[in-house]
């Protein structure tokens, strides 16, 4: 294969991983509200923070250059936290899109 093809594949892979990380970052900021909500079990909050620490730590279960295991661990922790918040009644209200009207 040509070296420009490898470069294109690498750039596409980096963009896909970066977009997945950006989506997870938005979810992490939304999850902060759930962490402050009363009724969410401490175990779910601790699991979330452990996943955040794992994501930013240099130690990996699967050594890979694209952080797939980090994204997976964080995604699982976010799902567990969301389920715990739903069970406790601490739902996230979606912000309605602004219509542009004053």
FENJO-V309072 format. One record per pair of residues at least 24 apart in sequence whose C-alpha atoms are under 7 Angstrom apart, sorted by sequence separation. I is the first residue (numbers start at 1). J is the second residue. D is the distance in Angstrom with one decimal. If there is no record, write none. Layout:
# FENJO-V309072
[[I,J,D] [I,J,D]]
This chain:
# FENJO-V309072
[[51,77,6.3] [48,77,5.1] [47,77,6.2] [48,78,6.6] [48,81,6.8] [44,80,6.7] [45,81,6.8] [44,81,5.4] [44,84,6.7] [40,84,6.1] [40,85,5.4] [40,88,6.0] [17,66,6.8] [39,88,5.5] [34,85,6.5] [37,90,6.2] [34,90,6.7]]
